[in-house]
Amino acid sequence: MGREAEPAVLDRMLSGAADAPIVAHLHGPGGIGKSALLRYAAGRAELAGRRVVHLDGRFLDGDPRRLEEAAAPACAEAGTVLLIDTFEQCRPLEAWLREAFLPRLADHAVVILAGRVAPDVEWTLDPGWAHLFTALAVRPLDAERSHALLAARGVPAEQRGAYAAFAGGSPLALSLAASVPAAAPGTAWEPTGDVLTTLVERLVGDLPGMVHRRALEVVAQAYVTREPLLRAVLGDEDAAAVFSWLRHLPYIEVTPEGLHPHDAVRATLAADLRWRDPERYDDVRVRVSLAALHAVRGASDADAPLRVAEWMFLFRHQGGPEHPYDYRTHPHLEDTPLRPEDVSGLVRMAEDTEGPASAAAVAHWVVRQPEAFRVHRRAGSATPVSFMAVLRLDTPLPEDRAADPVVAAVWDLVETAAPLGPGEHLGVRRFAVQPGGHQRPSPLMELISRRTIGEEMRAHGRAVTFTVFEDADRWRRYLADAGMPQLAAVEVGGRRQYVFGRDWRRQTVDEWVQHRARATSTPVATWPTASAGPHPAARLPRPAFAEGVLEALRTWHTPRAFATNVLLTSRLVPPGSPDPAADLRDAVLTALDAIRTDPAGVKAHEALTATYITASRTHRSAARRLGVPYGTYRRHLALARERLVERLLRE
């Protein structure tokens, strides 16, 4: 393990020394060795015959009842050792743990926490805990210990300095670096910008088979990997065997929710695939996205938001620090149906937050559609702290129009541009009321977002969806990226409410989750225009236009996906065309033929045709068909895409 100070403290705790603390908090960055120290403590405790309870904060949901149930042996059996890893994910429980749970520990029980964030200062300010608690900052290994670890892994002495300098004392990075073959004698080992990719290639180079490589690609994208996910994505009868193989890999954690790779390994696996095979990278993301959609649809009403959060994990790097996609479990909030005793409180909450007119609309809808409301409460409290409502409407009733100007505007939009057909209905996420920081990103708004997306994924017969925000400036870009443009602004009691919408008949939910998962996807135009003029997509910026061209090529043999291309409403397709998809295909083929004007153009045409039009199974097989090295083929393909985009821009 390469450490002395931290194990010494843990040994004193486990030996029951009179002056030893009963609670230790290990903290430091990811990959620094916290989990290894927990495993060390677990091994020592088991050798001493002590019971070990090992929990992971990622899956406790910040719920004191769940933690209390899982950790119950520590209060019932003397000498129990309670280990909680990833404790930063349940920080809201820190005060509860200190004040309510730990005082009930059984005799000689000890608790060891491990997380990335330093502990609350209240531990040391509280006189009762000052001598029973210790914080252990887990620091990078020093040069001596780094060299010792590298020596144990067989790295030549003359090259250990370069390895250690690269790893910066991180045990994980040192271990990964040591798996790369050393440089030739007399040549210094020197990391490059692709060193992590090289490391992963070394780690997975001797896999039992291709299915094992594909399984690692799935693990790198999914928040947690369970056997049904592998089966759904890989479509392989050996999913059970591969899952068993995965769980024994040194960089895969086995958690109660499934398999979870170390953060650094996850990032490296994903970066390697994206660099090595961008199309395969997109394909894996699409398959994981679809599997997550099916998991949401198969989940209970209570579990649906957690399954939605797992789908959202795919988009964790999009947007800024206030972006609402947050894969982490939310602090414990109860998401419950409306209760009769909630009504007066919700009306008051709406009036305080959005004014009397909004309160009147809430009062109307809690009677008209009480099942549409979800009410949020803190654990152990019956008092609502926020609420939302997703209305389901299939007929424009006069009393609804009169009671709610937003719903009146929504019906006007539908009747003008997207009339409902038989058996169809529309959904409106009408209210998202959070007193205090109204509609600002927060755990409550995150829960509202999860519930709203889950409603869309699980609804049957929904033709059109709308969502309403007062704080439109904060949410406009996020909604546009999700394919929901702003369609209207409505005055409600002197306050402006903004309506965003989409037509699921132009892009189904299944198509949306696939399109959304692609690394460089452009939102599809999902709201019809009532004017005869050109659609705004006709003036697409160059990056969006180029992505539309690439998406057309990728989906050339997938008619349903091709039919959602953003270029169908561009100038490449004549206004009023009876078959826009056919016209777009003709435009692409015409442009392809036109680029064959010089030898380079001929090669570009051949690369595009072999890759997309005649659909070779992989890029490498396309290169073999063309009789050129893979690197040469990739250059031809990149040039071909550029030439095709330039040609279509001139059409």
N, C-alpha and C positions, 0 to 999 in steps of 0.2 A: 504493500500500500504506500510505502515511501513516506510515512509520517510517524511522529513519536508523541508530540504534545497532545493532540486530540485523542488518540487511543488511550493515553495515560489517564486522562480525565474520565473517559468512559469506563476504563477498568476499575477506577476507584468507585464510581457509581455502582457498578455491577457487583463489586465485592462487599458493598454495604459499609464502607468506611464511615466512621462517625461524622467526619467533617465534609463528606462528599455531598454535592447537590443532589436533589431528586429529580430536577428538570434541567435538561441541557438543550440549547437551541443552536444548531449548526447552521451557519448562513454563509453564502458565497455564490458566485456566478455559476451558470450551467457548465457541467463538465469538469468542475473543480475537484470532485471527489466526495461530495456529501453522501450520496447514495452508497458509495463504497464503505464509508464509515458506519452507516446504518447496518450494512451487511456484516461488518466486523462485529458490531455490538450484538447483532442477532446470533452470530455464530458463537460468541463467547457466552452469551446467556444460555443458549441451548446446551452447550457443554457443561454448564453449571446446573442443568436440570430445571431452569426457570422457563416459565411459559412466555412466549413471544407473540405479541399482537402487532402486525405490520400493516399500516393503513397508508393510503395515498390521497393527499388533499385534493387532487383533481376530480375525484369522484365522490366527494362528500357534499357537494352542492352548498357549502356554507351553512348546512342545516345542523343545528345543535342536537336535534333528536337523532339524526342519522349517526353522527359521531358518537353520541352517548351509547347508542345501541351497539355499534361496532366495537367500541372500546370498553364495554361493560366488564370484561374479565379483570381489567386493571383495578376496578373498585371492589371486586369480589374475591380475587385469589391473591394471597400474599406472594410477594416476589415477582409479580408479573412485570414484564418489560414492554412498554407501549412505545412503538416507533411510528411517527407520522412524517412521511416524505412529502415533498412538494407543498410544504405548509403555507407558502405564499398564496396559494389558491383559496385558502379559507381563513385569511387574516381577520375578517369580521368576527370570527369566533374566538379571537385571542383573549379578549376581556372575559368572555363567558368561561373559557377554559380555565383561566386563572382564578376567577371568583366563584364559579359554581361547580366545576367538575373536579379539578385537581384536589381541592380540600377533602374529597371523598375517596382518595386513593387508598387501596388496601395497604397493610403494613409491608414495608420494604419494596413496594412497587416503585419503578422509576419510569420517567418519560423522556424520550429523546425526539426532538423536532428537527426537521431539516428543510430549509427553504432558501430562496434567493434573496429575500429581504431581511434586513436586520430586525430583531425583535422590538416590540413596543418598550419604550423607556419605563413604563409603569412597573415592569418587573423589578427594576432596581430601585425605584422610588418607593415601592411598597415595603415597609419594614418587615412584614411577615414573610416576604419572598426574597429579600436581599441576600440571605445566606443559603437559600434552598434552590436558587436558580443561577445558571451560568450561561453566558453567550459565548460561543466559540466561532470566531470568524475563520472560515476555512480558506487559507491563502494559497496562492500558487506554490508549487514545489520550488525549492531553491536549486541552485545549479548542481550541488552535490547530489541531492536526491533525484533530480532529473537525469543526471548521468548514470546513477545507480539503476534507475528503471530502464534506461536505454541499454545498459550493459546486460541486464537480465534478459532483454529481448534480443540480444545478439548483435547490436549495432557496433561496428568497429570503433575503437577508442578515438581515432583521428577524425571521425565524422560526427561524434556526439555533440560537439559544440554547435554545429550548424543545425542539428535536429532540435536541440534544446532552445536555441535562439528562436527558431520558428514557432515552437509550441508554447513559449512563454510561461512555462511551468504548469500548463494544463495537463493533468494526467490523461484525459481523453485524447487530446491532440498528440501527446507524446506516444501513446499506444498506437494511434492510427498512423503517425509518421513512421514508427518503427516497423510497420507492416510493409512499407515500401522498400524494395531492394536498395541496398547501399550503393553509392557511386563507385565507379572503378577505382582501384588503388591509385593514390596520387591525385585524384579528382575530388574536389569538394562537393558535398551534397548541397544543392541549392534549390529551394522551393520556387515554383513559378506561380503565376496567377491561377493556373489550373491544378494546383497541388492537391486540393481536396478531391477533385474529380479523379486524379491519379490514385489517390489513396483508396477511394471507393472501388475503382476498377481492380485494384490489387486485392481488396477484401472479398470481392465477389467473383474474382477470376476463376476460381476452381469450384464453381457451383455444380451441384449434382445434375442440373439440367436447365433448359431454358425457362421452364415454368417457375423455377426458384428465382431467377432474375426478374421475371414479371411480377412475382409476389412481392419482391423488395420494392419495385416501382409503385405498387399499390400502397404499401406501408408508408412510403415517403409522402403520399398525398392525403391519405385518410387520417383523421384525428386519432381514432383508434381502429384497429383492424380486428374483426371477428371472423370466424370461419365462414359464416354466410356471406360476408362481403367478398372474401376471396373467391367463393364459389360463384357469386354473381358477376364479378369482374373478369375472372379468368375463364369461367365456364369449363373448368377442368374437374374430372372425376377424382383427382388426387388432392383436392383442396384440404382434406383432413390431414394428410401426410405432410403437405407443405406447411400447413399451419403449425403442426408439431415441430417441424424443422425450424421455423421462424422463432418460436418461443425459446429455443436454446441458443440463439445467437447472442454473443456477448454485448451487443449494443442495442438489444431489444429488451424493454422492460415488460414483464408480465404483470398486468394490473387487473383489478376486478372487472373492468369494463372491456378489456381486450389487450392487444399488443400495442405498445407505444414506444417508438424509437427515440433515442436521445436526440435532442433538438439539433445538435451539430451534425449528426449522422443524417437526420431527415433532410436538412437543408442541402447537404452534400449530394445525397442520392438524387434529390430533385434537380439540382443544378447540373449534375452529370448527365441525366437523361435529356434535359432540355437542350444542352449543348450538343449531345451526341445524336439525338434523333428528335427534333422538334415536333414532327408529326406524331410520333409515338407518345411523346409527352402530353400532347393535347388529347390523344386517344385515351390514355389512362385517366386523365382528369375527367373526361366526358363520362367514362364508364363508372368512375367513383361517384360522380355527380348523380348519375341515373340510379345507382344503387342506393345512395342516400335518399333520393326522392322516394323510392319504393319503401325504404325503412320508415320514412315519415308517414306514408300512406298506411303502413301496416301497424303503426304504433297506437297505443291507447291515447285517449284524449289528454291524459295527464303527462305522458311521456313525449308527445309530439314536439313540444318546444325544444327538448333536449336533442331529439333527432334532427330538428331544423338547425340547431347550433352546430351539429357535426357537419351538416352540409355547408354552413357558412364558413367553416374552417378553410375551405378551399379558397376563400377570397380574403384571407386575413391580411395580405400585403397590399390590398387596394385602399386608396384614400389616405387621409391624414390621421392624426391622433384621435380625432373625434369621430372617425368613421364608425358607423354602428355595427359593422360586422365584427363581432368579438366572440371567438370560439370558447373562451373561458366560461366555466360554470358561473352562473349569477349568484350573488348573495341570496340567502334564503328568503324567497318571497312566495307567498301562496297565490297561485293563479286559479281563481274559483269562479263558478257561475254566479249570476246575480241572485241575491237573496231578498225577499220582500222587505226586510228591515234595512237594506242598503239604500233604497230608493231616495229617501229624503236627503241622505248624506251625499249621494251622487249629484243630485240637483244643486245642492248648495256648493259642492266642489266646482261644478261647471260654471255657476254664477260668479264665484270668487275668481275663477281663472280666466273665463272667456266672456263673462257678462250675462245679463238677463235673457237676451235672445237665444244664446246657446243653451242656457238652462231650460228655457221653454222647449227647445228641440229635444233635449235629453228627456224631459218629462213626457213628451209625446212618445218617444221611441221605447222607453222602458215599459210602457203599457202595450204598445203596438207589437214590439219584438223583444221581450225580455230575454229570450234565449240568445240574442245577438251580443249581449254584454258579457265581458270578463272583468272581474274585480280583483284587485291586488291588495294583499294584506301582509303585514309583517308576521313572522312566526309567533304564534301564541296570542295574536290579537285579532279581534273580530272587526276592527275599524278599517274601512277602506283607505288606502293611501294613493291610489290612482285607479283609473278604469279605461276601458276601450270598448268599442262596439263595431262589429262588422255586420252591416245590414244585408239581408238577402231580399231582393225585390224582383217581381216578375210582371207587375202591372202598375202603371202610374195612377195612384188613387188621388183624388182631389184633396182629401184631408191631409195626406202626406205632403203634397206640394204646399198647401197653406201653412202647415206647421213648421216646415223646414225649407228655407230658401236654397240651401245647398243641394238637397235632394231634388228640388224643382229644377235647378240648373243641370243636375246630372241627367234627369229625364229629358231635358231639352237637347243635351248633347247626344244622347242615345237615339232619340227620334229623328234628329237631323242627319246623323252620319252613320249610325250603327244599329238599326232597329233589331230588336230581339226576334228570333224565330220560335216556332213551336217547341215547348219543353226547355227553353233557355231562360236564364235569369242573370241579373247583374249583382255584383257584390260591391258594397261601399264601406271601406274602413272610415267610418264617419267621425268617431271621437277617439282622441288619444290625450286624455286629460291627466296631467301630472302637476299638482300644485308646487309652488316654489320655482324650480327651474323648468317652466312649462315647455315641453317638447324639445328640451336640450338633451343631447346624448347622456344616458345614465343607465344604471341597471334596470330601472323600470321601463325606460323607452326601449332598451334592448329586448326585454321580455315582450313588450308590445309588438316589436318588429318580428320576433320569432313566431308569436301567435298569429300575426297577420299573414306571414309567408306560409305557415303551416295550413292556415285556412284555405289559401289559394291552391296549395298542393293537393289538398284532400277533397276539395269541392267537386261535385258532379254537376254537369250541365251549366257551368258558369261561362257565359259568353263574353262578358265585359267586367272589368274591375276598375274601381276608382279608389283613391285614397286622398284624404283631406288633411292639409296642414295649415296652421296659421303662421308658423315660422318657416315660410317657404324658402327664404334665402339660405338657410342652413341645410335644407334637405333636397333642394332642386337638383344639384349635380348627382347626388346619390341615386335619386329616383330616375334621372335621365340615363345613368349608366345601367340601371335595371330595366330600361325600356319603357319607362312611364313618363312621357312628356307632360308639361303643364298644359291644361286645356281650358281652364276658366278661373276667374277670381270673383268671389261672391261676397257682397256686403251682408254681414249678419250683425244687426244691432250696432252698426258703426265700426265693426271690426272686420277686416278682410280675411276670408278663408280661401285657400287656393286648392283647386281640384286637379289632380293628376290621374291619368287613366291609360288603359291599354285594352285592346280587343284580342282575346285569346283565340278567336277564329282566324287571326292572321299569323299567329305563332302560338302553338299549344304549349301547355306547361312542360311537357316532356321535351319539346324542341327548345324551349327557353332554358331549361337547366343544362341541356347539352351545349347550346350556344354560349351560355354564360361561363361555362367552364373552360372555354378555349382561352389560351394565354393572351391573344391579341384580338379578341372579338370586338366588333362594333355593334352597339345596340340596334336591333331591328325596328324599323318604323312600324308601330303596332296600333296606330290610330288612323282611321281613314280620313281623308280630307274631303270636305264638301264642295270645294271650289274646283273649277275646271282648269285652273292654272297649274304650273309645274309644282310637284311636291318639293318641300324643302330638301329632301334627299337628292334632288337634281343638282344642288349646289354643294355637294359633299366636299369637305376639305380633302386635300390629297391623301393624308394618312388613312382616313376613313374609306375613301374610294379604293385605295390600294388593298386595304383589308377586305373590302367587298369582292374585289377580283380574286384574291387568294381563297376566300370562302367559297366563291363560285366553283373554283377548281377542285377544292377539297370535297365538295358535296355534289360533284358532277354526276355521280352514279347513285345519289340518294335524293330522289325527287322531292320528298316532303321537306327535307332540309333546304334543298336548292330553292324551293318555292317561298322561303322566308328571306331571301337575300335582299340586302338594303338597296342593291342596284336595280331591283325591279321597278322602283319608282324614280329612277334617274333618267337622264336624257338618252341612255342607251336603249330604252324601251319606248316606242311611240305612245303618246297619250291615247287612252281608250283601247289599248290593245286587247283583243279577246284572249290572247295566250301570252302574257308577259314573260313566263319562263322560257318558252320557245324562242321569243325574240331576243332574250338575253343570251341564250345559248348561241344563236346565230351571230350575235355581235361578237362574242368571244371567239368563235371559230373563224369569223372573217378577219378579226385582228390577228389571230394566230397565223393564218395564211399570209397576211400582209407583212409579217416580220421576216419572211424568208427572202430577203433582198440582198444578203451577202453571206459568205461562209459562216460567220459567227451567228447570223440570224438563223441559218439552217440548223446549226447545232442547238440553238436555243429552242427552236420549234420542235426538234426531235426530243429534247429533254422534257419539255412540257407535255407533249403528246404521250410519250412513254409513261410518264409519271401519273398523269391525271386522266387523260382522255381514253387511252387504252388500258389504264388502271393496272399497272404492275403491282404485285402484292406489297413490296417494300421498295424503298429507295435503292437498296443494294441490288435487288433484282432488276430494277430499271437500269442501273449502271451496267449490269451484266448484259442486258438486252442490247444496250447501245455499244457495248464493246469498249468501254473506257474505264479507267480507274475511278474508284469511288470519289476521291477528292476532285478529280477533273469534272466528273458528273455534277457534283455539288456546285462548282463554279458555273457550269453551263446553266444549271437550274436557277441559280440566283440571278444571272444575267437575263434569262428568259422571262422571269417574273417582272423584272424592271422594264424590259422591252414591251411586254404585253400591257402593262399599266400605262406606259407612255402612249402606246398606240390607241388604247381605248379612251384615254383622256382627249385625244385629238378627234375622236369620232363625233 
